[in-house]
């Protein structure tokens, strides 16, 4: 699935967060939204998920208007863990968190959907553990499972590698590359340069400057793009 936003303007009070923002996220690519803690990375992720309403512009996933067709979009776009917007519940087990998420996104068979992501992300052994008792690596995989429990074509992930060691980050990327093999589109935020350069594309978001797209390696017909914010 191809995710895109067109001529987006977002304001927070008197501050303009984005103005005239247009970006395209091609199918099967991993795009990193790279910037500091106040650069608007998470705001862009929430915008793409349809949770942040712009003053003007549109967000599309293939031919679906994300902002107007929320139920359809929820089945196409999977949002991982985002504090205050899509959090984990630490009084629930890993499996219970995923069941909650599966029901929230309208999975046809929530139990079956959860079994699939537990297996896909190697979480069977911790399924019955309270989510705050599992290690950083398992929590990162739960993040992927939360995004993937509805079998979406797009994963949106907020700093998925933040608490991981270099070795654990490598394991995370093995899972991301497997998603690519299934032609899943992945958009992740990061403040780490080394993570950004693992991505196929980078959306650079230095605070107060232009947002720009950079190709990390050849993207064939997609080339490179620039979007002002």
Residue frames as a rotation matrix with the C-alpha (Angstrom) as fourth column:
UNK 1
0.573 0.820 0.000 0.00
0.820 -0.573 0.000 0.00
0.000 0.000 -1.000 0.00
UNK 2
-0.465 -0.668 0.582 1.14
0.653 -0.702 -0.284 3.53
0.598 0.248 0.762 -0.79
UNK 3
0.335 0.486 -0.807 0.66
0.895 -0.433 0.111 6.13
-0.295 -0.759 -0.580 1.95
UNK 4
-0.519 -0.507 0.688 0.75
0.710 -0.704 0.017 9.83
0.475 0.497 0.726 1.11
UNK 5
0.164 0.564 -0.809 -0.15
0.741 -0.612 -0.277 13.26
-0.651 -0.554 -0.518 2.40
UNK 6
-0.254 -0.124 0.959 -0.87
0.898 -0.398 0.187 16.25
0.358 0.909 0.213 0.20
UNK 7
-0.377 0.039 0.925 -0.61
0.109 -0.990 0.087 19.99
0.920 0.134 0.369 0.91
UNK 8
0.285 0.458 -0.842 -0.99
0.826 0.330 0.458 19.51
0.487 -0.826 -0.284 4.67
UNK 9
-0.358 -0.340 0.870 -1.20
-0.249 -0.863 -0.440 22.46
0.900 -0.374 0.225 7.04
UNK 10
0.298 0.375 -0.878 -1.27
0.764 0.458 0.455 21.83
0.573 -0.806 -0.150 10.80
UNK 11
-0.190 -0.318 0.929 -1.39
-0.280 -0.889 -0.362 24.57
0.941 -0.329 0.080 13.41
UNK 12
-0.055 0.117 -0.992 -1.01
0.908 0.419 -0.001 24.37
0.416 -0.900 -0.130 17.18
UNK 13
0.330 0.235 -0.914 -2.48
0.628 -0.778 0.027 27.61
-0.705 -0.583 -0.404 18.44
UNK 14
0.778 -0.101 -0.620 -0.46
-0.386 -0.855 -0.345 30.36
-0.496 0.508 -0.704 16.78
UNK 15
-0.273 -0.959 0.074 2.35
-0.577 0.226 0.785 28.00
-0.769 0.172 -0.615 15.82
UNK 16
0.620 0.369 -0.692 2.43
-0.782 0.360 -0.509 26.38
0.062 0.857 0.512 12.40
UNK 17
0.296 -0.475 0.829 3.60
-0.290 0.782 0.552 22.77
-0.910 -0.404 0.094 12.70
UNK 18
-0.510 -0.384 0.770 3.42
0.635 0.436 0.638 21.94
-0.580 0.814 0.021 8.98
UNK 19
0.219 0.569 -0.793 2.56
-0.315 -0.728 -0.609 24.16
-0.923 0.383 0.020 6.01
UNK 20
0.522 0.066 -0.850 2.10
-0.851 -0.029 -0.524 22.80
-0.059 0.997 0.041 2.50
UNK 21
-0.369 -0.717 0.591 3.52
-0.692 0.637 0.340 19.39
-0.620 -0.284 -0.731 3.46
UNK 22
0.722 0.530 -0.445 3.39
-0.692 0.542 -0.478 16.73
-0.012 0.653 0.758 0.72
UNK 23
-0.435 -0.846 0.309 5.08
-0.832 0.509 0.220 13.35
-0.344 -0.161 -0.925 1.11
UNK 24
0.587 0.553 -0.591 4.74
-0.715 0.696 -0.059 9.89
0.378 0.457 0.805 -0.44
UNK 25
-0.199 -0.571 0.796 5.71
-0.813 0.550 0.192 6.61
-0.548 -0.609 -0.574 1.25
UNK 26
-0.111 0.162 -0.981 6.04
-0.888 0.426 0.171 3.88
0.446 0.890 0.096 -1.40
UNK 27
0.851 0.518 0.086 4.88
-0.514 0.788 0.339 0.33
0.108 -0.332 0.937 -0.86
UNK 28
0.850 -0.462 -0.253 7.44
0.459 0.885 -0.077 -2.01
0.259 -0.051 0.964 0.67
UNK 29
-0.037 -0.882 0.470 9.88
0.191 -0.468 -0.863 0.72
0.981 0.058 0.186 1.70
UNK 30
0.300 0.021 -0.954 11.09
0.953 -0.041 0.299 1.56
-0.033 -0.999 -0.032 5.21
UNK 31
0.138 -0.184 0.973 11.02
0.288 -0.933 -0.217 5.34
0.948 0.311 -0.075 5.67
UNK 32
-0.190 -0.287 -0.939 12.63
0.980 -0.003 -0.198 6.96
0.054 -0.958 0.282 8.70
UNK 33
0.662 0.365 0.655 11.29
0.263 -0.931 0.252 10.26
0.702 0.006 -0.713 10.04
UNK 34
0.025 -0.849 -0.528 14.48
0.948 0.187 -0.256 11.65
0.316 -0.494 0.810 11.55
UNK 35
0.044 -0.074 0.996 14.78
-0.026 -0.997 -0.073 14.61
0.999 -0.023 -0.046 13.90
UNK 36
-0.888 -0.444 0.121 15.12
-0.080 -0.111 -0.991 15.84
0.453 -0.889 0.063 17.46
UNK 37
-0.725 0.580 -0.372 12.59
0.670 0.469 -0.575 15.68
-0.159 -0.666 -0.729 20.27
UNK 38
-0.126 0.703 -0.700 10.77
0.188 -0.676 -0.713 18.86
-0.974 -0.221 -0.047 19.21
UNK 39
-0.870 -0.378 -0.315 10.88
-0.215 -0.284 0.934 18.44
-0.443 0.881 0.166 15.45
UNK 40
-0.064 0.943 -0.328 7.33
-0.930 -0.176 -0.324 17.16
-0.363 0.284 0.888 14.89
UNK 41
-0.844 -0.332 -0.422 8.17
-0.483 0.812 0.326 13.50
0.234 0.479 -0.846 14.19
UNK 42
-0.836 0.546 0.056 5.37
0.421 0.704 -0.573 12.02
-0.352 -0.455 -0.818 16.27
UNK 43
-0.161 0.784 -0.599 2.93
-0.316 -0.616 -0.722 14.67
-0.935 0.073 0.347 15.04
UNK 44
-0.349 -0.024 -0.937 3.61
-0.937 0.010 0.349 13.52
0.000 1.000 -0.026 11.48
UNK 45
-0.978 -0.022 -0.209 3.09
-0.023 1.000 0.003 9.89
0.209 0.008 -0.978 12.49
UNK 46
-0.563 0.817 -0.123 -0.25
0.361 0.110 -0.926 10.72
-0.743 -0.566 -0.357 14.14
UNK 47
-0.157 0.449 -0.879 -1.25
-0.733 -0.650 -0.201 12.72
-0.662 0.613 0.432 11.08
UNK 48
-0.647 -0.174 -0.742 -0.57
-0.698 0.527 0.485 9.72
0.307 0.832 -0.463 8.85
UNK 49
-0.937 0.312 -0.156 -2.64
0.348 0.859 -0.375 7.54
0.017 -0.405 -0.914 11.20
UNK 50
-0.277 0.875 0.397 -5.58
0.322 -0.305 0.897 9.94
0.905 0.376 -0.197 10.95
UNK 51
0.166 0.304 -0.938 -5.38
0.972 0.109 0.207 10.89
0.165 -0.946 -0.278 14.64
UNK 52
-0.426 -0.303 -0.852 -4.18
0.424 -0.899 0.108 14.46
-0.799 -0.316 0.512 14.08
UNK 53
0.439 0.715 0.545 -6.56
0.845 -0.122 -0.521 16.54
-0.306 0.689 -0.657 12.01
UNK 54
-0.673 -0.730 0.116 -4.93
0.720 -0.612 0.328 19.15
-0.168 0.304 0.938 9.77
UNK 55
-0.272 0.533 -0.801 -6.35
-0.090 -0.843 -0.530 22.58
-0.958 -0.072 0.277 9.04
UNK 56
0.585 0.425 -0.691 -6.15
-0.733 -0.087 -0.674 21.68
-0.347 0.901 0.261 5.35
UNK 57
-0.424 -0.738 -0.525 -4.89
-0.894 0.433 0.114 18.95
0.143 0.518 -0.844 3.06
UNK 58
0.725 0.685 -0.076 -5.47
-0.676 0.728 0.115 15.21
0.134 -0.032 0.990 2.81
UNK 59
-0.452 -0.756 0.473 -3.89
-0.769 0.599 0.223 11.90
-0.452 -0.263 -0.852 3.79
UNK 60
0.549 0.639 -0.538 -4.45
-0.827 0.508 -0.241 8.88
0.120 0.577 0.808 1.54
UNK 61
-0.400 -0.566 0.721 -3.68
-0.472 0.801 0.368 5.18
-0.786 -0.193 -0.588 1.75
UNK 62
-0.735 0.143 0.663 -4.03
0.635 0.490 0.597 3.89
-0.239 0.860 -0.451 -1.80
UNK 63
-0.600 0.544 0.586 -7.45
0.256 -0.564 0.785 5.29
0.758 0.621 0.199 -2.78
UNK 64
0.285 0.703 -0.651 -8.79
0.868 0.099 0.487 5.68
0.407 -0.704 -0.582 0.78
UNK 65
0.033 -0.172 0.984 -9.07
-0.197 -0.967 -0.163 9.14
0.980 -0.188 -0.066 2.35
UNK 66
-0.520 -0.362 -0.773 -7.62
0.566 0.532 -0.630 8.46
0.640 -0.765 -0.072 5.80
UNK 67
-0.997 0.071 0.014 -9.19
-0.060 -0.710 -0.701 11.54
-0.040 -0.700 0.713 7.41
UNK 68
-0.353 0.928 -0.119 -12.70
-0.933 -0.339 0.119 10.89
0.070 0.154 0.986 6.05
UNK 69
0.515 0.495 -0.700 -12.83
-0.502 0.836 0.221 7.08
0.695 0.237 0.679 5.94
UNK 70
-0.060 -0.633 0.772 -11.45
-0.990 -0.059 -0.125 6.20
0.124 -0.772 -0.623 9.34
UNK 71
0.510 0.312 0.801 -12.88
-0.526 0.851 0.003 2.68
-0.681 -0.423 0.598 9.61
UNK 72
0.979 -0.202 0.004 -11.40
0.112 0.527 -0.842 1.63
0.168 0.825 0.539 6.28
UNK 73
0.372 -0.895 0.248 -8.10
-0.534 -0.424 -0.731 3.31
0.759 0.140 -0.636 7.12
UNK 74
0.257 -0.245 0.935 -7.85
-0.935 0.180 0.304 1.50
-0.243 -0.953 -0.183 10.48
UNK 75
0.805 0.084 0.588 -7.76
-0.017 0.993 -0.118 -1.82
-0.594 0.085 0.800 8.64
UNK 76
0.842 -0.480 0.247 -5.04
0.316 0.067 -0.946 -0.60
0.437 0.875 0.208 6.27
UNK 77
0.044 -0.810 0.585 -2.77
-0.306 -0.569 -0.764 1.33
0.951 -0.145 -0.273 8.66
UNK 78
0.609 0.094 -0.787 -1.39
0.616 0.570 0.544 -0.18
0.500 -0.817 0.289 11.86
UNK 79
0.367 -0.452 0.813 -0.17
-0.511 -0.828 -0.230 2.23
0.777 -0.331 -0.535 14.54
UNK 80
-0.164 -0.524 -0.836 2.33
0.531 0.667 -0.522 0.91
0.832 -0.529 0.169 17.07
UNK 81
0.275 0.234 -0.933 2.68
0.961 -0.110 0.255 2.08
-0.043 -0.966 -0.255 20.65
UNK 82
-0.385 -0.322 0.865 2.48
0.310 -0.928 -0.207 5.87
0.869 0.188 0.457 21.08
UNK 83
-0.717 0.063 -0.694 2.28
0.692 -0.060 -0.720 7.24
-0.087 -0.996 -0.001 24.60
UNK 84
-0.633 0.584 -0.509 -1.01
-0.119 -0.723 -0.681 9.06
-0.765 -0.370 0.527 25.31
UNK 85
-0.209 0.572 -0.793 -2.47
-0.966 -0.246 0.077 7.96
-0.151 0.782 0.604 21.95
UNK 86
0.612 0.343 -0.713 -2.00
-0.486 0.874 0.004 4.18
0.625 0.343 0.701 21.64
UNK 87
-0.116 -0.761 0.638 -0.34
-0.977 -0.029 -0.212 3.07
0.179 -0.648 -0.740 24.88
UNK 88
-0.414 -0.035 -0.910 0.35
0.095 0.992 -0.082 -0.35
0.905 -0.121 -0.407 26.36
UNK 89
0.542 0.615 0.573 -1.62
-0.611 -0.179 0.771 -1.26
0.577 -0.768 0.279 29.47
UNK 90
-0.416 -0.908 -0.056 0.88
-0.594 0.318 -0.739 -2.38
0.689 -0.274 -0.671 32.08
UNK 91
-0.375 0.359 0.855 -1.75
-0.779 0.377 -0.501 -4.11
-0.502 -0.854 0.138 34.21
UNK 92
0.791 0.610 -0.052 -2.42
-0.517 0.621 -0.589 -6.51
-0.327 0.493 0.806 31.31
UNK 93
0.165 -0.714 0.681 -0.40
0.282 0.695 0.661 -9.36
-0.945 0.083 0.316 29.85
UNK 94
-0.783 -0.500 -0.371 1.22
-0.260 -0.278 0.925 -9.22
-0.565 0.821 0.087 26.42
UNK 95
-0.820 0.495 0.286 -1.62
0.557 0.578 0.597 -11.31
0.130 0.649 -0.750 24.97
UNK 96
0.071 0.893 -0.445 -4.32
0.893 -0.255 -0.371 -9.23
-0.445 -0.371 -0.815 26.66
UNK 97
-0.194 -0.223 -0.955 -2.81
-0.111 -0.963 0.247 -6.02
-0.975 0.154 0.162 25.25
UNK 98
-0.959 -0.228 -0.169 -2.85
-0.193 0.088 0.977 -7.51
-0.208 0.970 -0.128 21.77
UNK 99
-0.507 0.854 0.118 -6.43
0.862 0.498 0.092 -8.75
0.020 0.148 -0.989 22.15
UNK 100
0.129 0.509 -0.851 -7.48
0.487 -0.781 -0.393 -5.25
-0.864 -0.363 -0.348 23.18
UNK 101
-0.484 -0.406 -0.775 -5.76
-0.410 -0.677 0.611 -3.83
-0.773 0.613 0.161 20.11
UNK 102
-0.968 0.127 0.216 -7.24
0.249 0.593 0.766 -6.46
-0.031 0.795 -0.606 17.78
UNK 103
-0.105 0.989 -0.108 -10.75
0.962 0.074 -0.261 -5.61
-0.250 -0.131 -0.959 18.94
UNK 104
0.042 0.080 -0.996 -10.04
0.183 -0.981 -0.071 -1.88
-0.982 -0.179 -0.056 18.68
UNK 105
-0.671 -0.370 -0.642 -9.07
-0.521 -0.382 0.764 -2.17
-0.528 0.847 0.064 15.00
UNK 106
0.287 0.939 -0.189 -12.03
-0.842 0.153 -0.518 -4.43
-0.457 0.308 0.834 14.21
UNK 107
-0.767 -0.586 -0.261 -10.18
-0.642 0.695 0.324 -7.67
-0.009 0.416 -0.909 13.50
UNK 108
0.026 0.841 -0.540 -12.63
-0.722 0.390 0.572 -10.31
0.691 0.375 0.617 12.26
UNK 109
0.763 0.100 -0.638 -11.23
0.292 0.828 0.479 -12.98
0.576 -0.552 0.603 14.58
UNK 110
0.630 -0.531 0.567 -9.25
-0.692 -0.716 0.098 -11.21
0.353 -0.454 -0.818 17.34
UNK 111
0.639 -0.381 0.668 -7.95
-0.358 0.622 0.697 -14.44
-0.681 -0.684 0.261 18.89
UNK 112
0.674 -0.375 0.637 -6.61
0.688 0.633 -0.355 -15.74
-0.270 0.677 0.685 15.59
UNK 113
0.745 -0.393 0.539 -5.08
0.067 -0.760 -0.646 -12.35
0.663 0.518 -0.540 14.75
UNK 114
0.623 -0.512 0.591 -3.25
-0.780 -0.349 0.520 -12.32
-0.060 -0.785 -0.617 18.08
UNK 115
0.649 -0.387 0.655 -1.96
0.123 0.903 0.412 -15.87
-0.750 -0.187 0.634 17.62
UNK 116
0.755 -0.347 0.557 -0.54
0.618 0.093 -0.780 -14.88
0.219 0.933 0.284 14.24
UNK 117
0.593 -0.559 0.579 1.39
-0.323 -0.824 -0.465 -11.85
0.737 0.089 -0.670 15.51
UNK 118
0.677 -0.378 0.631 2.63
-0.598 0.217 0.772 -13.71
-0.429 -0.900 -0.080 18.60
UNK 119
0.624 -0.429 0.653 4.13
0.510 0.857 0.076 -16.28
-0.592 0.286 0.754 16.26
UNK 120
0.748 -0.296 0.594 5.37
0.490 -0.356 -0.796 -13.79
0.447 0.886 -0.121 13.65
UNK 121
0.406 -0.574 0.711 7.24
-0.464 -0.800 -0.381 -11.69
0.788 -0.175 -0.591 16.21
UNK 122
-0.223 -0.608 -0.762 8.47
0.251 0.719 -0.648 -14.58
0.942 -0.336 -0.008 18.42
UNK 123
-0.513 0.114 0.851 6.38
-0.703 -0.624 -0.341 -13.60
0.492 -0.773 0.400 21.44
UNK 124
0.292 0.711 -0.640 4.76
-0.164 0.696 0.699 -16.95
0.942 -0.099 0.320 22.32
UNK 125
-0.215 -0.471 -0.855 7.02
0.688 0.548 -0.475 -17.48
0.693 -0.691 0.207 25.33
UNK 126
-0.960 -0.160 -0.229 6.02
0.277 -0.663 -0.696 -14.16
-0.041 -0.732 0.681 26.95
UNK 127
-0.502 0.819 0.277 2.35
0.131 -0.245 0.961 -14.08
0.855 0.519 0.015 25.97
UNK 128
0.444 0.733 -0.515 1.18
0.580 0.203 0.789 -14.62
0.683 -0.649 -0.336 29.58
UNK 129
-0.391 -0.652 -0.650 3.64
0.920 -0.298 -0.255 -12.20
-0.027 -0.698 0.716 31.18
UNK 130
0.626 0.506 -0.593 2.64
0.522 -0.837 -0.163 -8.73
-0.579 -0.208 -0.789 32.33
UNK 131
0.742 -0.292 0.604 3.84
0.547 -0.257 -0.796 -6.36
0.388 0.921 -0.031 29.66
UNK 132
0.719 -0.501 0.482 5.90
-0.579 -0.815 0.016 -4.28
0.385 -0.290 -0.876 32.11
UNK 133
0.591 -0.499 0.634 7.83
-0.386 0.515 0.765 -7.40
-0.708 -0.697 0.112 33.18
UNK 134
0.746 -0.336 0.574 9.22
0.633 0.625 -0.457 -8.33
-0.205 0.705 0.679 29.78
UNK 135
-0.150 -0.942 -0.302 12.59
0.657 -0.323 0.681 -7.07
-0.739 -0.097 0.667 28.54
UNK 136
-0.128 0.021 -0.992 13.26
-0.385 -0.923 0.030 -4.16
-0.914 0.385 0.126 26.19
UNK 137
-0.937 -0.251 -0.242 13.61
-0.318 0.328 0.890 -6.47
-0.144 0.911 -0.387 23.18
UNK 138
-0.653 0.751 0.096 10.26
0.754 0.656 -0.007 -8.12
-0.068 0.068 -0.995 23.85
UNK 139
0.033 0.675 -0.737 8.61
0.398 -0.685 -0.610 -4.73
-0.917 -0.273 -0.291 24.38
UNK 140
-0.511 -0.279 -0.813 9.96
-0.578 -0.589 0.565 -3.60
-0.637 0.758 0.140 21.00
UNK 141
-0.984 0.163 -0.066 8.46
0.069 0.701 0.710 -6.72
0.162 0.694 -0.701 19.41
UNK 142
-0.302 0.916 -0.263 5.15
0.806 0.097 -0.584 -6.08
-0.510 -0.388 -0.768 21.19
UNK 143
-0.212 0.142 -0.967 5.24
-0.247 -0.965 -0.088 -2.65
-0.945 0.220 0.240 19.54
UNK 144
-0.864 -0.131 -0.487 5.46
-0.503 0.148 0.852 -4.37
-0.040 0.980 -0.194 16.13
UNK 145
-0.818 0.572 -0.059 2.70
0.569 0.820 0.069 -6.79
0.088 0.023 -0.996 17.10
UNK 146
-0.220 0.735 -0.642 0.41
0.402 -0.531 -0.746 -3.93
-0.889 -0.422 -0.178 18.18
UNK 147
-0.367 0.024 -0.930 0.87
-0.677 -0.693 0.249 -2.33
-0.638 0.721 0.270 14.77
UNK 148
-0.792 -0.155 -0.590 0.42
-0.583 0.480 0.656 -5.62
0.181 0.864 -0.470 12.92
UNK 149
-0.790 0.427 0.440 -2.46
-0.009 0.710 -0.704 -7.28
-0.613 -0.560 -0.558 14.74
UNK 150
0.266 0.945 -0.190 -5.00
-0.239 -0.126 -0.963 -6.19
-0.934 0.301 0.192 12.12
UNK 151
-0.029 -0.416 0.909 -2.82
0.782 0.557 0.280 -7.40
-0.622 0.719 0.310 9.19
UNK 152
0.722 0.304 -0.622 -2.39
-0.038 -0.880 -0.473 -3.86
-0.691 0.365 -0.623 7.80
UNK 153
0.675 -0.489 0.552 -0.40
0.705 0.208 -0.678 -2.96
0.216 0.847 0.485 4.73
UNK 154
0.135 -0.599 0.790 1.25
-0.070 -0.801 -0.595 -0.02
0.988 0.025 -0.150 6.55
UNK 155
0.359 -0.124 -0.925 3.06
0.912 0.258 0.319 -0.01
0.199 -0.958 0.206 9.92
UNK 156
0.385 -0.247 0.889 3.60
-0.152 -0.967 -0.203 3.30
0.910 -0.057 -0.410 11.77
UNK 157
0.479 -0.341 -0.808 6.19
0.798 0.554 0.239 2.98
0.366 -0.759 0.538 14.56
UNK 158
0.817 -0.150 0.557 7.30
-0.283 -0.946 0.160 5.64
0.503 -0.289 -0.815 17.04
UNK 159
0.046 -0.935 0.351 11.01
-0.941 -0.158 -0.299 5.26
0.335 -0.316 -0.887 17.90
UNK 160
0.850 0.442 -0.288 10.84
-0.356 0.883 0.305 1.44
0.389 -0.156 0.908 17.99
UNK 161
0.353 -0.810 -0.469 14.56
0.503 0.587 -0.635 1.03
0.789 -0.011 0.614 18.76
UNK 162
0.496 -0.173 0.851 14.83
-0.400 -0.915 0.047 3.67
0.771 -0.363 -0.523 21.50
UNK 163
0.559 -0.222 0.799 15.73
-0.807 0.077 0.586 1.40
-0.192 -0.972 -0.136 24.46
UNK 164
0.991 -0.089 0.099 17.56
0.111 0.964 -0.241 -1.32
-0.074 0.250 0.966 22.53
UNK 165
0.144 -0.989 0.021 21.22
-0.087 0.008 0.996 -2.29
-0.986 -0.145 -0.085 22.42
UNK 166
-0.257 -0.328 -0.909 23.00
-0.910 -0.236 0.342 -2.45
-0.326 0.915 -0.238 19.08
UNK 167
-0.991 -0.125 0.039 22.53
-0.109 0.956 0.273 -6.24
-0.071 0.266 -0.961 18.99
UNK 168
-0.384 0.921 0.065 18.83
0.513 0.271 -0.815 -5.95
-0.768 -0.280 -0.576 19.82
UNK 169
0.095 0.368 -0.925 18.40
-0.533 -0.766 -0.359 -3.26
-0.841 0.527 0.123 17.18
UNK 170
-0.740 -0.434 -0.514 19.79
-0.668 0.378 0.641 -5.73
-0.084 0.818 -0.569 14.67
UNK 171
-0.837 0.505 0.211 17.11
0.456 0.857 -0.240 -8.24
-0.302 -0.104 -0.948 15.65
UNK 172
-0.006 0.856 -0.518 14.43
0.125 -0.513 -0.849 -5.57
-0.992 -0.070 -0.104 15.28
UNK 173
-0.128 -0.102 -0.987 15.64
-0.838 -0.521 0.163 -4.81
-0.530 0.848 -0.018 11.77
UNK 174
-0.988 -0.135 0.072 15.48
-0.086 0.881 0.465 -8.48
-0.126 0.454 -0.882 10.84
UNK 175
-0.343 0.936 0.078 11.76
0.678 0.304 -0.669 -8.29
-0.650 -0.177 -0.739 11.57
UNK 176
0.176 0.392 -0.903 11.39
-0.282 -0.859 -0.428 -5.04
-0.943 0.330 -0.041 9.63
UNK 177
-0.621 -0.462 -0.633 13.09
-0.734 0.059 0.677 -6.58
-0.275 0.885 -0.376 6.60
UNK 178
-0.875 0.388 0.290 10.72
0.413 0.910 0.028 -9.57
-0.254 0.144 -0.957 6.78
UNK 179
0.095 0.916 -0.390 7.84
0.345 -0.398 -0.850 -7.13
-0.934 -0.054 -0.353 6.66
UNK 180
-0.120 -0.230 -0.966 9.40
-0.729 -0.640 0.243 -5.61
-0.674 0.733 -0.091 3.55
UNK 181
-0.961 -0.270 0.050 9.51
-0.180 0.758 0.627 -9.05
-0.208 0.594 -0.777 1.95
UNK 182
-0.396 0.902 0.173 5.71
0.828 0.432 -0.358 -9.07
-0.398 0.001 -0.918 2.34
UNK 183
-0.520 0.079 0.851 5.57
0.587 -0.690 0.423 -5.62
0.620 0.720 0.312 0.67
UNK 184
0.503 0.595 -0.628 4.49
0.864 -0.359 0.353 -3.93
-0.015 -0.720 -0.694 3.90
UNK 185
0.150 -0.381 0.912 5.14
0.223 -0.886 -0.406 -0.18
0.963 0.264 -0.048 4.02
UNK 186
0.294 -0.143 -0.945 6.93
0.954 0.102 0.282 0.89
0.056 -0.984 0.166 7.22
UNK 187
0.224 -0.240 0.945 7.20
0.024 -0.968 -0.251 4.45
0.974 0.079 -0.211 8.54
UNK 188
0.421 -0.146 -0.895 9.19
0.884 0.289 0.368 4.91
0.205 -0.946 0.251 11.74
UNK 189
0.835 -0.211 0.509 10.39
-0.261 -0.965 0.028 7.88
0.485 -0.157 -0.860 13.75
UNK 190
0.502 -0.720 -0.479 13.90
0.851 0.511 0.124 8.07
0.155 -0.470 0.869 15.15
UNK 191
0.941 -0.335 -0.046 16.36
-0.315 -0.917 0.244 10.49
-0.124 -0.215 -0.969 16.71
UNK 192
0.273 -0.867 0.416 19.29
0.010 0.435 0.901 8.15
-0.962 -0.242 0.127 16.00
UNK 193
0.165 -0.293 -0.942 21.34
-0.913 -0.408 -0.033 8.81
-0.374 0.865 -0.334 12.90
UNK 194
-0.830 -0.553 0.074 22.43
-0.494 0.789 0.365 5.18
-0.260 0.266 -0.928 12.66
UNK 195
-0.331 0.802 0.498 18.80
0.393 0.596 -0.700 4.07
-0.858 -0.036 -0.512 12.56
UNK 196
0.459 0.514 -0.724 17.93
-0.371 -0.630 -0.682 6.65
-0.807 0.582 -0.098 9.93
UNK 197
-0.130 -0.613 -0.779 20.67
-0.971 -0.079 0.224 5.36
-0.199 0.786 -0.586 7.65
UNK 198
-0.811 -0.005 0.585 19.32
0.009 1.000 0.021 1.81
-0.585 0.022 -0.811 7.86
UNK 199
0.165 0.986 -0.016 16.12
0.093 -0.032 -0.995 3.03
-0.982 0.162 -0.097 6.22
UNK 200
-0.064 -0.087 0.994 15.44
0.970 0.227 0.082 3.04
-0.233 0.970 0.070 2.49
UNK 201
-0.004 0.136 0.991 14.38
0.460 -0.879 0.123 6.68
0.888 0.456 -0.059 2.70
UNK 202
-0.533 -0.189 -0.825 14.78
0.832 -0.295 -0.470 9.43
-0.155 -0.937 0.314 5.28
UNK 203
0.475 0.588 0.655 12.42
0.504 -0.792 0.345 12.30
0.721 0.167 -0.672 6.01
UNK 204
-0.552 -0.758 -0.348 14.78
0.763 -0.291 -0.577 14.79
0.336 -0.584 0.739 7.69
UNK 205
0.485 0.828 0.282 12.94
0.533 -0.535 0.656 17.06
0.694 -0.168 -0.700 10.14
UNK 206
-0.643 -0.695 -0.322 15.36
0.713 -0.390 -0.582 19.50
0.279 -0.604 0.747 11.79
UNK 207
0.064 0.748 -0.661 13.39
0.891 -0.341 -0.300 21.84
-0.450 -0.569 -0.688 14.03
UNK 208
0.367 0.228 -0.902 12.27
0.086 -0.974 -0.211 24.99
-0.926 0.000 -0.377 12.30
UNK 209
-0.577 -0.615 -0.538 13.73
-0.523 -0.227 0.821 24.05
-0.627 0.755 -0.190 8.92
UNK 210
0.044 0.580 -0.814 12.49
-0.985 0.161 0.061 22.49
0.167 0.799 0.578 5.70
UNK 211
0.316 0.115 0.942 11.41
-0.301 0.954 -0.016 18.87
-0.900 -0.278 0.336 5.72
UNK 212
0.058 -0.339 -0.939 13.27
-0.998 -0.041 -0.047 16.96
-0.023 0.940 -0.341 3.02
UNK 213
0.917 0.225 0.329 13.23
-0.194 0.973 -0.124 13.47
-0.348 0.050 0.936 1.58
UNK 214
-0.037 -0.958 -0.285 16.55
-0.978 -0.024 0.207 11.69
-0.205 0.286 -0.936 1.06
UNK 215
0.866 0.211 -0.454 17.09
-0.344 0.909 -0.234 8.41
0.363 0.359 0.860 -0.73
UNK 216
0.430 -0.729 0.532 19.56
-0.605 0.205 0.769 6.24
-0.670 -0.653 -0.354 1.17
UNK 217
-0.638 -0.588 0.497 19.91
0.076 0.595 0.800 3.86
-0.766 0.549 -0.335 -1.75
UNK 218
-0.944 0.210 -0.255 18.52
-0.304 -0.252 0.919 3.60
0.129 0.945 0.301 -5.27
UNK 219
-0.453 0.864 0.221 14.72
-0.093 0.201 -0.975 3.64
-0.887 -0.462 -0.011 -5.35
UNK 220
-0.575 0.211 0.790 14.22
0.772 0.459 0.440 3.09
-0.270 0.863 -0.427 -9.05
UNK 221
-0.261 0.523 0.811 11.22
0.691 -0.485 0.535 5.05
0.674 0.700 -0.235 -10.33
UNK 222
0.589 0.589 -0.554 10.59
0.805 -0.367 0.466 6.78
0.072 -0.720 -0.690 -6.98
UNK 223
0.010 -0.674 0.739 13.69
0.416 -0.669 -0.616 8.97
0.909 0.314 0.274 -7.08
UNK 224
-0.675 -0.222 -0.704 13.80
0.736 -0.272 -0.620 11.64
-0.053 -0.937 0.347 -4.39
UNK 225
0.264 0.825 0.500 11.35
0.678 -0.527 0.512 14.27
0.686 0.203 -0.698 -3.26
UNK 226
-0.899 -0.428 -0.099 11.34
0.369 -0.614 -0.698 17.48
0.238 -0.664 0.709 -1.29
UNK 227
0.205 0.977 0.051 8.48
0.708 -0.184 0.682 18.82
0.676 -0.104 -0.730 0.81
UNK 228
-0.627 -0.434 0.647 8.46
-0.031 -0.816 -0.577 22.13
0.778 -0.382 0.499 2.63
UNK 229
0.286 0.697 -0.657 7.19
0.794 0.211 0.570 22.55
0.536 -0.685 -0.493 6.17
